[in-house]
């Protein structure tokens, strides 16, 4: 009986080490995540996009952050991997509205920013990491034309310590300067928007 209980506890511990957390805030024993803002701008319908995701990590214990990643599940998945079409930067929290700039100016300004060092990085108890993840994402080139990106299907993934993971679902908001169709005056370039 006791060995069965120990196996059950060990199985639950392994199952619970990979967490999926919903909402704008997420909290684990070691790490708390707060999404400050998540915006995307369509510069040219179906083809060019700028993304800006501001978030902060609070460390309740000493933590080794192995990686920060942005995952995206393409709605149809017909084309190549979206990461091969993206140029993303992790920079200290940027208060300016970078997406107001035109695309070449936006990308040039990112190249001059201080980039967060490569991971892994260790953070002490009661410390904070404030990050802006931003950059360029190209639409998906299909055989019959271009396919845009969706506002949902995004996930911020934080890998830390031994094998622990926090996954925070992200829904992007269309930026005010995003391209609009004049006849309908709605945002264009987003799948299922």
C-alpha positions as CSV (number, residue, x, y, z in Angstrom):
1,X,0.0,0.0,0.0
2,X,2.7,2.5,1.0
3,X,4.8,1.9,-2.3
4,X,1.6,2.6,-4.3
5,X,1.0,5.9,-2.5
6,X,4.7,6.9,-3.1
7,X,4.3,6.1,-6.9
8,X,1.2,8.2,-7.0
9,X,2.9,11.1,-5.3
10,X,5.9,10.9,-7.6
11,X,3.7,10.7,-10.7
12,X,1.7,13.8,-9.6
13,X,4.9,15.7,-8.9
14,X,6.2,14.9,-12.5
15,X,2.8,15.8,-14.0
16,X,2.6,19.1,-12.1
17,X,6.1,20.3,-13.0
18,X,4.9,21.5,-16.5
19,X,2.2,24.1,-15.8
20,X,-0.1,25.8,-18.2
21,X,-1.4,29.0,-16.7
22,X,-4.2,31.2,-18.1
23,X,-4.9,34.9,-17.7
24,X,-2.7,38.0,-17.6
25,X,-0.9,36.9,-14.5
26,X,0.5,33.5,-13.5
27,X,2.1,32.5,-10.3
28,X,4.2,29.5,-9.3
29,X,6.1,28.9,-6.1
30,X,9.3,30.2,-7.6
31,X,8.2,32.5,-10.4
32,X,5.3,34.9,-11.0
33,X,4.5,36.2,-14.4
34,X,2.6,39.4,-15.3
35,X,1.8,40.3,-18.9
36,X,1.8,44.1,-19.1
37,X,0.8,44.5,-22.8
38,X,0.7,42.4,-25.9
39,X,0.3,44.1,-29.3
40,X,0.9,43.4,-32.9
41,X,0.8,45.8,-35.9
42,X,0.1,44.8,-39.4
43,X,2.3,47.0,-41.7
44,X,1.2,45.4,-45.0
45,X,-1.8,43.1,-45.2
46,X,-0.8,39.4,-44.9
47,X,2.9,40.2,-45.3
48,X,4.6,42.3,-42.6
49,X,4.0,42.4,-38.8
50,X,5.6,44.0,-35.8
51,X,5.1,42.5,-32.4
52,X,5.7,43.9,-28.9
53,X,5.1,41.9,-25.8
54,X,5.9,43.5,-22.4
55,X,6.0,41.3,-19.3
56,X,7.7,40.9,-15.9
57,X,8.9,38.0,-13.9
58,X,9.0,38.1,-10.1
59,X,11.3,35.6,-8.4
60,X,10.0,34.4,-5.1
61,X,13.1,32.1,-4.7
62,X,16.5,31.9,-6.3
63,X,15.8,30.7,-9.8
64,X,17.8,29.7,-12.9
65,X,16.0,30.8,-16.0
66,X,17.0,28.5,-18.8
67,X,15.0,30.1,-21.6
68,X,12.2,32.5,-22.6
69,X,10.4,31.6,-25.7
70,X,7.4,32.8,-27.7
71,X,5.6,29.9,-29.3
72,X,3.0,30.2,-32.0
73,X,0.7,27.6,-33.5
74,X,0.0,28.6,-37.1
75,X,-3.7,28.3,-37.9
76,X,-3.2,26.1,-40.9
77,X,0.4,25.1,-40.7
78,X,0.9,24.8,-44.4
79,X,4.1,26.9,-44.6
80,X,7.6,26.8,-43.1
81,X,8.3,27.3,-39.4
82,X,7.3,30.9,-38.4
83,X,10.5,31.3,-36.3
84,X,12.5,31.1,-39.6
85,X,10.5,34.1,-40.8
86,X,10.9,36.1,-37.5
87,X,13.5,38.4,-36.1
88,X,12.7,38.8,-32.4
89,X,14.7,40.6,-29.7
90,X,14.5,40.4,-25.9
91,X,15.3,43.8,-24.4
92,X,14.8,45.5,-21.0
93,X,11.3,46.8,-20.6
94,X,10.7,49.5,-23.2
95,X,8.1,52.1,-22.3
96,X,8.0,53.8,-25.7
97,X,5.4,52.8,-28.3
98,X,7.8,51.2,-30.8
99,X,5.0,50.0,-33.1
100,X,4.1,53.6,-33.9
101,X,7.3,53.7,-36.1
102,X,7.3,52.5,-39.7
103,X,8.7,49.0,-40.1
104,X,12.3,49.9,-41.2
105,X,12.6,52.5,-38.4
106,X,11.2,50.0,-35.9
107,X,13.7,47.3,-36.8
108,X,16.6,49.8,-36.8
109,X,15.7,51.1,-33.4
110,X,15.6,47.5,-32.0
111,X,19.1,46.9,-33.3
112,X,20.4,49.8,-31.2
113,X,18.8,48.6,-28.0
114,X,20.6,46.7,-25.2
115,X,19.7,43.0,-25.7
116,X,19.2,40.8,-22.7
117,X,22.1,38.3,-22.3
118,X,21.8,34.8,-23.5
119,X,20.2,32.4,-21.0
120,X,20.6,30.6,-18.6
121,X,20.7,33.4,-16.1
122,X,20.3,33.1,-12.3
123,X,18.0,35.5,-10.4
124,X,18.0,36.0,-6.6
125,X,15.0,35.8,-4.4
126,X,12.8,38.9,-4.4
127,X,14.2,40.1,-7.7
128,X,12.4,41.1,-10.9
129,X,13.1,40.8,-14.6
130,X,11.2,43.2,-16.9
131,X,11.3,42.3,-20.5
132,X,10.0,43.6,-23.9
133,X,10.0,40.9,-26.5
134,X,9.6,42.7,-29.9
135,X,10.5,42.3,-33.5
136,X,9.4,41.5,-37.0
137,X,7.3,38.5,-38.2
138,X,6.6,37.9,-41.9
139,X,3.3,36.4,-43.0
140,X,3.3,32.8,-44.2
141,X,4.0,32.4,-48.0
142,X,1.7,29.7,-49.4
143,X,1.5,28.5,-53.0
144,X,-1.6,30.5,-53.6
145,X,-0.6,33.7,-51.8
146,X,0.1,35.0,-48.3
147,X,-1.5,33.9,-45.0
148,X,-1.5,36.3,-42.1
149,X,-1.0,35.6,-38.4
150,X,-3.7,35.2,-35.8
151,X,-4.2,37.2,-32.7
152,X,-4.4,34.1,-30.6
153,X,-2.5,30.8,-30.6
154,X,0.5,32.5,-28.9
155,X,2.2,31.2,-25.8
156,X,5.0,32.7,-23.6
157,X,7.1,29.8,-22.4
158,X,9.5,30.2,-19.4
159,X,11.8,27.2,-18.7
160,X,13.5,27.3,-15.3
161,X,15.4,25.3,-12.8
162,X,15.7,21.5,-13.5
163,X,12.7,20.8,-15.7
164,X,10.1,23.3,-14.8
165,X,8.0,25.2,-17.3
166,X,5.4,27.9,-17.2
167,X,3.2,28.4,-20.3
168,X,1.2,31.6,-20.4
169,X,-1.3,31.9,-23.3
170,X,-1.2,35.3,-25.0
171,X,-3.8,37.0,-27.1
172,X,-2.4,39.9,-29.1
173,X,-4.2,43.1,-29.5
174,X,-4.1,44.9,-32.8
175,X,-2.1,48.1,-32.5
176,X,-3.9,51.4,-33.2
177,X,-1.7,52.1,-36.2
178,X,-2.3,48.6,-37.7
179,X,-3.5,48.6,-41.3
180,X,-7.2,49.0,-41.7
181,X,-9.5,48.4,-44.7
182,X,-11.1,51.8,-45.5
183,X,-14.4,50.3,-46.7
184,X,-15.0,48.4,-43.5
185,X,-12.7,50.3,-41.2
186,X,-11.5,47.2,-39.5
187,X,-8.1,45.7,-38.9
188,X,-6.8,43.6,-41.8
189,X,-4.1,40.9,-42.1
190,X,-5.2,38.8,-39.1
191,X,-6.5,35.3,-39.5
192,X,-9.8,34.7,-37.5
193,X,-9.7,38.2,-36.1
